[in-house]
Amino acid sequence: MTHITENDRAAGRCDGCGNIYTVRLSPDGEIEPIGVPAGCTQCGGTEFTVLGRADGSPSAP
Ligand SMILES: [Zn+2]
C-alpha cells in the first residue's frame, strides 16, 4: 500500500524545463510528481530535482 503523508512531499523542479511541481519522495529514493503520473506536462520529463521539503525543512543529503 502506498500512503502519502505530509512528510513525503517536497517541491521539485523538472530537470528538462524547470517547471515546479509538488513531488513525492518514495522510500527507495524515487521522485514522483504528484498529479502528473506521466511526467512533466510541459516537456514530458520524468527527472526532477528536489528543492526542499514541503514542511520547510532542508532536504536530506
Ligand atoms: Zn519539464
N, CA, C, O and the ligand as a Tripos MOL2 file, in Angstrom:
@<TRIPOS>MOLECULE
protein
  245   243    62     0     0
PROTEIN
NO_CHARGES

@<TRIPOS>ATOM
      1 N           0.8450   -1.2030    0.0000 N.3       1 MET1
      2 CA          0.0000    0.0000    0.0000 C.3       1 MET1
      3 C           0.8750    1.2460    0.0000 C.2       1 MET1
      4 O           1.9040    1.3060    0.6730 O.2       1 MET1
      5 N           0.4580    2.2030   -0.7430 N.am      2 THR2
      6 CA          1.1560    3.4830   -0.7520 C.3       2 THR2
      7 C           0.3090    4.5080   -0.0240 C.2       2 THR2
      8 O          -0.8580    4.7240   -0.3480 O.2       2 THR2
      9 N           0.9190    5.1270    0.9570 N.am      3 HIS3
     10 CA          0.2020    6.1350    1.7270 C.3       3 HIS3
     11 C           0.9950    7.4330    1.7040 C.2       3 HIS3
     12 O           2.1260    7.4980    2.1850 O.2       3 HIS3
     13 N           0.3860    8.4560    1.1400 N.am      4 ILE4
     14 CA          1.0760    9.7390    1.0470 C.3       4 ILE4
     15 C           0.8540   10.5410    2.3240 C.2       4 ILE4
     16 O          -0.2820   10.7540    2.7480 O.2       4 ILE4
     17 N           1.9420   10.9780    2.9230 N.am      5 THR5
     18 CA          1.8570   11.8150    4.1060 C.3       5 THR5
     19 C           2.5050   13.1640    3.8140 C.2       5 THR5
     20 O           3.1700   13.3390    2.7930 O.2       5 THR5
     21 N           2.3080   14.0890    4.7010 N.am      6 GLU6
     22 CA          2.9150   15.4010    4.5330 C.3       6 GLU6
     23 C           4.4350   15.3090    4.4510 C.2       6 GLU6
     24 O           5.0720   16.0530    3.7050 O.2       6 GLU6
     25 N           5.0030   14.4030    5.2130 N.am      7 ASN7
     26 CA          6.4570   14.2870    5.2490 C.3       7 ASN7
     27 C           7.0490   13.7420    3.9570 C.2       7 ASN7
     28 O           8.2490   13.8760    3.7150 O.2       7 ASN7
     29 N           6.2210   13.1350    3.1370 N.am      8 ASP8
     30 CA          6.7140   12.5770    1.8880 C.3       8 ASP8
     31 C           6.8040   13.6100    0.7790 C.2       8 ASP8
     32 O           7.4020   13.3520   -0.2660 O.2       8 ASP8
     33 N           6.2140   14.7770    0.9990 N.am      9 ARG9
     34 CA          6.0830   15.7260   -0.1030 C.3       9 ARG9
     35 C           7.1680   16.7970   -0.0600 C.2       9 ARG9
     36 O           7.6460   17.1870    1.0050 O.2       9 ARG9
     37 N           7.5350   17.2520   -1.2370 N.am     10 ALA10
     38 CA          8.5500   18.2850   -1.3490 C.3      10 ALA10
     39 C           8.2860   19.0620   -2.6350 C.2      10 ALA10
     40 O           7.4920   18.6490   -3.4790 O.2      10 ALA10
     41 N           8.9670   20.1880   -2.7610 N.am     11 ALA11
     42 CA          8.9510   20.9050   -4.0270 C.3      11 ALA11
     43 C          10.0310   20.3220   -4.9280 C.2      11 ALA11
     44 O          11.1490   20.0580   -4.4850 O.2      11 ALA11
     45 N           9.6890   20.1260   -6.1800 N.am     12 GLY12
     46 CA         10.6570   19.5780   -7.1250 C.3      12 GLY12
     47 C          10.6360   20.3510   -8.4320 C.2      12 GLY12
     48 O           9.5930   20.8450   -8.8590 O.2      12 GLY12
     49 N          11.7930   20.4490   -9.0580 N.am     13 ARG13
     50 CA         11.9120   21.1690  -10.3200 C.3      13 ARG13
     51 C          12.2310   20.1800  -11.4330 C.2      13 ARG13
     52 O          13.1150   19.3330  -11.3080 O.2      13 ARG13
     53 N          11.4920   20.3120  -12.5130 N.am     14 CYS14
     54 CA         11.7330   19.4690  -13.6730 C.3      14 CYS14
     55 C          13.1290   19.7330  -14.2260 C.2      14 CYS14
     56 O          13.5060   20.8820  -14.4530 O.2      14 CYS14
     57 N          13.8930   18.6650  -14.4400 N.am     15 ASP15
     58 CA         15.2400   18.8300  -14.9780 C.3      15 ASP15
     59 C          15.2120   19.2840  -16.4380 C.2      15 ASP15
     60 O          16.1810   19.8450  -16.9480 O.2      15 ASP15
     61 N          14.0970   19.0330  -17.0880 N.am     16 GLY16
     62 CA         14.0300   19.3530  -18.5060 C.3      16 GLY16
     63 C          13.7110   20.8120  -18.7900 C.2      16 GLY16
     64 O          14.3370   21.4310  -19.6500 O.2      16 GLY16
     65 N          12.7230   21.3730  -18.0560 N.am     17 CYS17
     66 CA         12.2500   22.7120  -18.3910 C.3      17 CYS17
     67 C          12.1950   23.6440  -17.1870 C.2      17 CYS17
     68 O          11.9310   24.8370  -17.3420 O.2      17 CYS17
     69 N          12.4400   23.1190  -15.9920 N.am     18 GLY18
     70 CA         12.4670   23.9700  -14.8090 C.3      18 GLY18
     71 C          11.1110   24.2060  -14.1810 C.2      18 GLY18
     72 O          10.9990   24.9690  -13.2210 O.2      18 GLY18
     73 N          10.0790   23.5670  -14.7050 N.am     19 ASN19
     74 CA          8.7540   23.6980  -14.1160 C.3      19 ASN19
     75 C           8.7570   23.1370  -12.6940 C.2      19 ASN19
     76 O           9.4140   22.1350  -12.4090 O.2      19 ASN19
     77 N           8.0080   23.8040  -11.8060 N.am     20 ILE20
     78 CA          7.9890   23.3750  -10.4130 C.3      20 ILE20
     79 C           6.7470   22.5440  -10.1320 C.2      20 ILE20
     80 O           5.6340   22.9140  -10.5050 O.2      20 ILE20
     81 N           6.9600   21.4190   -9.4690 N.am     21 TYR21
     82 CA          5.8620   20.5460   -9.0800 C.3      21 TYR21
     83 C           5.9820   20.2010   -7.6050 C.2      21 TYR21
     84 O           7.0550   20.2870   -7.0070 O.2      21 TYR21
     85 N           4.8420   19.8060   -7.0340 N.am     22 THR22
     86 CA          4.9200   19.1180   -5.7570 C.3      22 THR22
     87 C           5.2340   17.6660   -6.0590 C.2      22 THR22
     88 O           4.5460   17.0220   -6.8500 O.2      22 THR22
     89 N           6.2650   17.1640   -5.4310 N.am     23 VAL23
     90 CA          6.6860   15.7980   -5.6990 C.3      23 VAL23
     91 C           6.5860   14.9560   -4.4360 C.2      23 VAL23
     92 O           6.5420   15.4730   -3.3190 O.2      23 VAL23
     93 N           6.5510   13.6810   -4.6400 N.am     24 ARG24
     94 CA          6.5230   12.7470   -3.5250 C.3      24 ARG24
     95 C           7.8360   11.9680   -3.5110 C.2      24 ARG24
     96 O           8.3150   11.5050   -4.5450 O.2      24 ARG24
     97 N           8.3940   11.8390   -2.3330 N.am     25 LEU25
     98 CA          9.6480   11.1030   -2.1990 C.3      25 LEU25
     99 C           9.3420    9.6910   -1.7310 C.2      25 LEU25
    100 O           8.8430    9.4930   -0.6230 O.2      25 LEU25
    101 N           9.6350    8.7230   -2.5600 N.am     26 SER26
    102 CA          9.3960    7.3420   -2.1630 C.3      26 SER26
    103 C          10.5710    6.8280   -1.3500 C.2      26 SER26
    104 O          11.6790    7.3550   -1.4520 O.2      26 SER26
    105 N          10.3310    5.7880   -0.5330 N.am     27 PRO27
    106 CA         11.3860    5.2720    0.3490 C.3      27 PRO27
    107 C          12.6370    4.8270   -0.3990 C.2      27 PRO27
    108 O          13.7280    4.8410    0.1730 O.2      27 PRO27
    109 N          12.5080    4.4390   -1.6410 N.am     28 ASP28
    110 CA         13.6770    3.9640   -2.3940 C.3      28 ASP28
    111 C          14.3770    5.0830   -3.1600 C.2      28 ASP28
    112 O          15.2790    4.8380   -3.9610 O.2      28 ASP28
    113 N          13.9380    6.3370   -2.8940 N.am     29 GLY29
    114 CA         14.6440    7.4740   -3.4700 C.3      29 GLY29
    115 C          14.0570    7.9990   -4.7600 C.2      29 GLY29
    116 O          14.5780    8.9630   -5.3220 O.2      29 GLY29
    117 N          12.9840    7.3910   -5.2470 N.am     30 GLU30
    118 CA         12.3500    7.8890   -6.4530 C.3      30 GLU30
    119 C          11.6460    9.2120   -6.1760 C.2      30 GLU30
    120 O          11.0970    9.4100   -5.0920 O.2      30 GLU30
    121 N          11.6590   10.1120   -7.1440 N.am     31 ILE31
    122 CA         10.9600   11.3790   -7.0380 C.3      31 ILE31
    123 C           9.8080   11.3570   -8.0380 C.2      31 ILE31
    124 O          10.0200   11.2940   -9.2490 O.2      31 ILE31
    125 N           8.5780   11.4100   -7.5050 N.am     32 GLU32
    126 CA          7.4090   11.2750   -8.3580 C.3      32 GLU32
    127 C           6.5520   12.5260   -8.2520 C.2      32 GLU32
    128 O           6.0890   12.8570   -7.1610 O.2      32 GLU32
    129 N           6.3300   13.2290   -9.3550 N.am     33 PRO33
    130 CA          5.4750   14.4090   -9.3080 C.3      33 PRO33
    131 C           4.0320   14.0200   -9.0080 C.2      33 PRO33
    132 O           3.4910   13.0970   -9.6140 O.2      33 PRO33
    133 N           3.4170   14.7300   -8.0700 N.am     34 ILE34
    134 CA          2.0520   14.4200   -7.6760 C.3      34 ILE34
    135 C           1.0720   14.9790   -8.7040 C.2      34 ILE34
    136 O           1.1370   16.1570   -9.0540 O.2      34 ILE34
    137 N           0.1900   14.1530   -9.1730 N.am     35 GLY35
    138 CA         -0.8680   14.5920  -10.0730 C.3      35 GLY35
    139 C          -0.4810   14.5410  -11.5430 C.2      35 GLY35
    140 O          -1.3190   14.7710  -12.4140 O.2      35 GLY35
    141 N           0.7800   14.2420  -11.8250 N.am     36 VAL36
    142 CA          1.2210   14.1450  -13.2140 C.3      36 VAL36
    143 C           2.0180   12.8450  -13.4040 C.2      36 VAL36
    144 O           3.2280   12.8790  -13.6320 O.2      36 VAL36
    145 N           1.3280   11.7040  -13.3090 N.am     37 PRO37
    146 CA          1.9920   10.3930  -13.3360 C.3      37 PRO37
    147 C           2.7730   10.1360  -14.6170 C.2      37 PRO37
    148 O           3.6860    9.3100  -14.6270 O.2      37 PRO37
    149 N           2.4300   10.8260  -15.6920 N.am     38 ALA38
    150 CA          3.1320   10.6020  -16.9620 C.3      38 ALA38
    151 C           4.3810   11.4560  -17.0800 C.2      38 ALA38
    152 O           5.1140   11.3550  -18.0630 O.2      38 ALA38
    153 N           4.6300   12.3060  -16.0750 N.am     39 GLY39
    154 CA          5.8010   13.1700  -16.1360 C.3      39 GLY39
    155 C           5.4030   14.6150  -16.3380 C.2      39 GLY39
    156 O           4.2250   14.9650  -16.2690 O.2      39 GLY39
    157 N           6.3860   15.4430  -16.5840 N.am     40 CYS40
    158 CA          6.1700   16.8740  -16.7470 C.3      40 CYS40
    159 C           5.1680   17.1590  -17.8540 C.2      40 CYS40
    160 O           5.2630   16.6110  -18.9520 O.2      40 CYS40
    161 N           4.2050   18.0260  -17.5500 N.am     41 THR41
    162 CA          3.1990   18.3530  -18.5520 C.3      41 THR41
    163 C           3.7440   19.3050  -19.6110 C.2      41 THR41
    164 O           3.1470   19.4510  -20.6780 O.2      41 THR41
    165 N           4.8560   19.9440  -19.3300 N.am     42 GLN42
    166 CA          5.4310   20.9000  -20.2690 C.3      42 GLN42
    167 C           6.3710   20.2300  -21.2720 C.2      42 GLN42
    168 O           6.3010   20.4950  -22.4720 O.2      42 GLN42
    169 N           7.2530   19.3550  -20.7680 N.am     43 CYS43
    170 CA          8.2700   18.7700  -21.6390 C.3      43 CYS43
    171 C           8.2760   17.2470  -21.6300 C.2      43 CYS43
    172 O           9.0020   16.6150  -22.3970 O.2      43 CYS43
    173 N           7.4580   16.6630  -20.7550 N.am     44 GLY44
    174 CA          7.3910   15.2140  -20.7020 C.3      44 GLY44
    175 C           8.4990   14.5740  -19.9000 C.2      44 GLY44
    176 O           8.6130   13.3500  -19.8430 O.2      44 GLY44
    177 N           9.3250   15.4150  -19.2730 N.am     45 GLY45
    178 CA         10.4450   14.8940  -18.4960 C.3      45 GLY45
    179 C           9.9890   14.1320  -17.2710 C.2      45 GLY45
    180 O           8.9390   14.4180  -16.6940 O.2      45 GLY45
    181 N          10.7840   13.1700  -16.8900 N.am     46 THR46
    182 CA         10.4650   12.3760  -15.7050 C.3      46 THR46
    183 C          11.5610   12.4870  -14.6490 C.2      46 THR46
    184 O          11.5240   11.7870  -13.6360 O.2      46 THR46
    185 N          12.5290   13.3610  -14.8820 N.am     47 GLU47
    186 CA         13.5860   13.5750  -13.9000 C.3      47 GLU47
    187 C          13.3380   14.8940  -13.1830 C.2      47 GLU47
    188 O          13.1060   15.9220  -13.8180 O.2      47 GLU47
    189 N          13.3880   14.8580  -11.8510 N.am     48 PHE48
    190 CA         13.1010   16.0380  -11.0590 C.3      48 PHE48
    191 C          14.1730   16.2200   -9.9910 C.2      48 PHE48
    192 O          14.7380   15.2540   -9.4770 O.2      48 PHE48
    193 N          14.4360   17.4840   -9.6730 N.am     49 THR49
    194 CA         15.3750   17.7910   -8.6080 C.3      49 THR49
    195 C          14.6030   18.3530   -7.4260 C.2      49 THR49
    196 O          13.8200   19.2900   -7.5770 O.2      49 THR49
    197 N          14.8280   17.7770   -6.2450 N.am     50 VAL50
    198 CA         14.1290   18.2330   -5.0560 C.3      50 VAL50
    199 C          14.7110   19.5650   -4.5920 C.2      50 VAL50
    200 O          15.9230   19.7000   -4.4250 O.2      50 VAL50
    201 N          13.8430   20.5330   -4.3870 N.am     51 LEU51
    202 CA         14.2800   21.8640   -3.9570 C.3      51 LEU51
    203 C          14.2310   21.9980   -2.4480 C.2      51 LEU51
    204 O          15.0280   22.7360   -1.8680 O.2      51 LEU51
    205 N          13.3170   21.3020   -1.8050 N.am     52 GLY52
    206 CA         13.1760   21.3990   -0.3520 C.3      52 GLY52
    207 C          11.9180   20.6980    0.0720 C.2      52 GLY52
    208 O          11.0140   20.4620   -0.7300 O.2      52 GLY52
    209 N          11.8670   20.3710    1.3250 N.am     53 ARG53
    210 CA         10.7090   19.6770    1.8350 C.3      53 ARG53
    211 C           9.5350   20.6360    1.9510 C.2      53 ARG53
    212 O           9.7140   21.8340    2.1700 O.2      53 ARG53
    213 N           8.3420   20.0990    1.8040 N.am     54 ALA54
    214 CA          7.1390   20.9120    1.8250 C.3      54 ALA54
    215 C           6.9180   21.5580    3.2050 C.2      54 ALA54
    216 O           6.2400   22.5780    3.3270 O.2      54 ALA54
    217 N           7.4970   20.9500    4.2170 N.am     55 ASP55
    218 CA          7.3280   21.4940    5.5560 C.3      55 ASP55
    219 C           8.3640   22.5590    5.8800 C.2      55 ASP55
    220 O           8.3730   23.1130    6.9800 O.2      55 ASP55
    221 N           9.2370   22.8430    4.9190 N.am     56 GLY56
    222 CA         10.1930   23.9130    5.1000 C.3      56 GLY56
    223 C          11.5520   23.4680    5.5970 C.2      56 GLY56
    224 O          12.4940   24.2600    5.5980 O.2      56 GLY56
    225 N          11.6750   22.2300    6.0140 N.am     57 SER57
    226 CA         12.9670   21.7530    6.4700 C.3      57 SER57
    227 C          13.8530   21.4300    5.2620 C.2      57 SER57
    228 O          13.3370   21.0680    4.2040 O.2      57 SER57
    229 N          15.1420   21.5520    5.3990 N.am     58 PRO58
    230 CA         16.0320   21.2670    4.2860 C.3      58 PRO58
    231 C          16.0040   19.8040    3.9110 C.2      58 PRO58
    232 O          15.8000   18.9430    4.7670 O.2      58 PRO58
    233 N          16.2080   19.5150    2.6280 N.am     59 SER59
    234 CA         16.2260   18.1370    2.1870 C.3      59 SER59
    235 C          17.4730   17.4340    2.7010 C.2      59 SER59
    236 O          18.5390   18.0350    2.8330 O.2      59 SER59
    237 N          17.3170   16.1860    2.9790 N.am     60 ALA60
    238 CA         18.4470   15.4020    3.4800 C.3      60 ALA60
    239 C          19.4660   15.1810    2.3650 C.2      60 ALA60
    240 O          19.0720   15.0320    1.2090 O.2      60 ALA60
    241 N          20.7290   15.1550    2.6660 N.am     61 PRO61
    242 CA         21.7490   14.9270    1.6580 C.3      61 PRO61
    243 C          21.6930   13.5140    1.1110 C.2      61 PRO61
    244 O          22.4910   13.1550    0.2450 O.2      61 PRO61
    245 ZN          9.6240   19.7450  -17.8470 Zn       62 ZN62
@<TRIPOS>BOND
     1     1     2 1
     2     2     3 1
     3     3     4 2
     4     3     5 am
     5     5     6 1
     6     6     7 1
     7     7     8 2
     8     7     9 am
     9     9    10 1
    10    10    11 1
    11    11    12 2
    12    11    13 am
    13    13    14 1
    14    14    15 1
    15    15    16 2
    16    15    17 am
    17    17    18 1
    18    18    19 1
    19    19    20 2
    20    19    21 am
    21    21    22 1
    22    22    23 1
    23    23    24 2
    24    23    25 am
    25    25    26 1
    26    26    27 1
    27    27    28 2
    28    27    29 am
    29    29    30 1
    30    30    31 1
    31    31    32 2
    32    31    33 am
    33    33    34 1
    34    34    35 1
    35    35    36 2
    36    35    37 am
    37    37    38 1
    38    38    39 1
    39    39    40 2
    40    39    41 am
    41    41    42 1
    42    42    43 1
    43    43    44 2
    44    43    45 am
    45    45    46 1
    46    46    47 1
    47    47    48 2
    48    47    49 am
    49    49    50 1
    50    50    51 1
    51    51    52 2
    52    51    53 am
    53    53    54 1
    54    54    55 1
    55    55    56 2
    56    55    57 am
    57    57    58 1
    58    58    59 1
    59    59    60 2
    60    59    61 am
    61    61    62 1
    62    62    63 1
    63    63    64 2
    64    63    65 am
    65    65    66 1
    66    66    67 1
    67    67    68 2
    68    67    69 am
    69    69    70 1
    70    70    71 1
    71    71    72 2
    72    71    73 am
    73    73    74 1
    74    74    75 1
    75    75    76 2
    76    75    77 am
    77    77    78 1
    78    78    79 1
    79    79    80 2
    80    79    81 am
    81    81    82 1
    82    82    83 1
    83    83    84 2
    84    83    85 am
    85    85    86 1
    86    86    87 1
    87    87    88 2
    88    87    89 am
    89    89    90 1
    90    90    91 1
    91    91    92 2
    92    91    93 am
    93    93    94 1
    94    94    95 1
    95    95    96 2
    96    95    97 am
    97    97    98 1
    98    98    99 1
    99    99   100 2
   100    99   101 am
   101   101   102 1
   102   102   103 1
   103   103   104 2
   104   103   105 am
   105   105   106 1
   106   106   107 1
   107   107   108 2
   108   107   109 am
   109   109   110 1
   110   110   111 1
   111   111   112 2
   112   111   113 am
   113   113   114 1
   114   114   115 1
   115   115   116 2
   116   115   117 am
   117   117   118 1
   118   118   119 1
   119   119   120 2
   120   119   121 am
   121   121   122 1
   122   122   123 1
   123   123   124 2
   124   123   125 am
   125   125   126 1
   126   126   127 1
   127   127   128 2
   128   127   129 am
   129   129   130 1
   130   130   131 1
   131   131   132 2
   132   131   133 am
   133   133   134 1
   134   134   135 1
   135   135   136 2
   136   135   137 am
   137   137   138 1
   138   138   139 1
   139   139   140 2
   140   139   141 am
   141   141   142 1
   142   142   143 1
   143   143   144 2
   144   143   145 am
   145   145   146 1
   146   146   147 1
   147   147   148 2
   148   147   149 am
   149   149   150 1
   150   150   151 1
   151   151   152 2
   152   151   153 am
   153   153   154 1
   154   154   155 1
   155   155   156 2
   156   155   157 am
   157   157   158 1
   158   158   159 1
   159   159   160 2
   160   159   161 am
   161   161   162 1
   162   162   163 1
   163   163   164 2
   164   163   165 am
   165   165   166 1
   166   166   167 1
   167   167   168 2
   168   167   169 am
   169   169   170 1
   170   170   171 1
   171   171   172 2
   172   171   173 am
   173   173   174 1
   174   174   175 1
   175   175   176 2
   176   175   177 am
   177   177   178 1
   178   178   179 1
   179   179   180 2
   180   179   181 am
   181   181   182 1
   182   182   183 1
   183   183   184 2
   184   183   185 am
   185   185   186 1
   186   186   187 1
   187   187   188 2
   188   187   189 am
   189   189   190 1
   190   190   191 1
   191   191   192 2
   192   191   193 am
   193   193   194 1
   194   194   195 1
   195   195   196 2
   196   195   197 am
   197   197   198 1
   198   198   199 1
   199   199   200 2
   200   199   201 am
   201   201   202 1
   202   202   203 1
   203   203   204 2
   204   203   205 am
   205   205   206 1
   206   206   207 1
   207   207   208 2
   208   207   209 am
   209   209   210 1
   210   210   211 1
   211   211   212 2
   212   211   213 am
   213   213   214 1
   214   214   215 1
   215   215   216 2
   216   215   217 am
   217   217   218 1
   218   218   219 1
   219   219   220 2
   220   219   221 am
   221   221   222 1
   222   222   223 1
   223   223   224 2
   224   223   225 am
   225   225   226 1
   226   226   227 1
   227   227   228 2
   228   227   229 am
   229   229   230 1
   230   230   231 1
   231   231   232 2
   232   231   233 am
   233   233   234 1
   234   234   235 1
   235   235   236 2
   236   235   237 am
   237   237   238 1
   238   238   239 1
   239   239   240 2
   240   239   241 am
   241   241   242 1
   242   242   243 1
   243   243   244 2
@<TRIPOS>SUBSTRUCTURE
     1 MET1         2 RESIDUE 1 A MET
     2 THR2         6 RESIDUE 1 A THR
     3 HIS3        10 RESIDUE 1 A HIS
     4 ILE4        14 RESIDUE 1 A ILE
     5 THR5        18 RESIDUE 1 A THR
     6 GLU6        22 RESIDUE 1 A GLU
     7 ASN7        26 RESIDUE 1 A ASN
     8 ASP8        30 RESIDUE 1 A ASP
     9 ARG9        34 RESIDUE 1 A ARG
    10 ALA10       38 RESIDUE 1 A ALA
    11 ALA11       42 RESIDUE 1 A ALA
    12 GLY12       46 RESIDUE 1 A GLY
    13 ARG13       50 RESIDUE 1 A ARG
    14 CYS14       54 RESIDUE 1 A CYS
    15 ASP15       58 RESIDUE 1 A ASP
    16 GLY16       62 RESIDUE 1 A GLY
    17 CYS17       66 RESIDUE 1 A CYS
    18 GLY18       70 RESIDUE 1 A GLY
    19 ASN19       74 RESIDUE 1 A ASN
    20 ILE20       78 RESIDUE 1 A ILE
    21 TYR21       82 RESIDUE 1 A TYR
    22 THR22       86 RESIDUE 1 A THR
    23 VAL23       90 RESIDUE 1 A VAL
    24 ARG24       94 RESIDUE 1 A ARG
    25 LEU25       98 RESIDUE 1 A LEU
    26 SER26      102 RESIDUE 1 A SER
    27 PRO27      106 RESIDUE 1 A PRO
    28 ASP28      110 RESIDUE 1 A ASP
    29 GLY29      114 RESIDUE 1 A GLY
    30 GLU30      118 RESIDUE 1 A GLU
    31 ILE31      122 RESIDUE 1 A ILE
    32 GLU32      126 RESIDUE 1 A GLU
    33 PRO33      130 RESIDUE 1 A PRO
    34 ILE34      134 RESIDUE 1 A ILE
    35 GLY35      138 RESIDUE 1 A GLY
    36 VAL36      142 RESIDUE 1 A VAL
    37 PRO37      146 RESIDUE 1 A PRO
    38 ALA38      150 RESIDUE 1 A ALA
    39 GLY39      154 RESIDUE 1 A GLY
    40 CYS40      158 RESIDUE 1 A CYS
    41 THR41      162 RESIDUE 1 A THR
    42 GLN42      166 RESIDUE 1 A GLN
    43 CYS43      170 RESIDUE 1 A CYS
    44 GLY44      174 RESIDUE 1 A GLY
    45 GLY45      178 RESIDUE 1 A GLY
    46 THR46      182 RESIDUE 1 A THR
    47 GLU47      186 RESIDUE 1 A GLU
    48 PHE48      190 RESIDUE 1 A PHE
    49 THR49      194 RESIDUE 1 A THR
    50 VAL50      198 RESIDUE 1 A VAL
    51 LEU51      202 RESIDUE 1 A LEU
    52 GLY52      206 RESIDUE 1 A GLY
    53 ARG53      210 RESIDUE 1 A ARG
    54 ALA54      214 RESIDUE 1 A ALA
    55 ASP55      218 RESIDUE 1 A ASP
    56 GLY56      222 RESIDUE 1 A GLY
    57 SER57      226 RESIDUE 1 A SER
    58 PRO58      230 RESIDUE 1 A PRO
    59 SER59      234 RESIDUE 1 A SER
    60 ALA60      238 RESIDUE 1 A ALA
    61 PRO61      242 RESIDUE 1 A PRO
    62 ZN62       245 GROUP 0 **** ****
